[in-house]
Amino acid sequence: MPKLFPLIFSIAGVTCAGIAMVIALTLGQDTLQPILTWVAAGTLVGLLASWIIARKLAEI
């Protein structure tokens, strides 16, 4: 699992952060602070998703 996690996070983390940024811009929050907050939240979601996916793949 330690080798899988960074690989999965490099894809899932960036994807979730990008989705969160699009959500922020769609909601009209176009200043730096709200965008960074949304991106940080998206990165945390990607971190959690990567951890779960890597753990499930390691069980196989």
Secondary structure, DSSP 8 states (H G I E B T S, - for coil): -TTHHHHHHHHHHHHHHHHHHHHHHHTT--SHHHHHHHHHHHHHHHHHHHHHHHHHHHH-
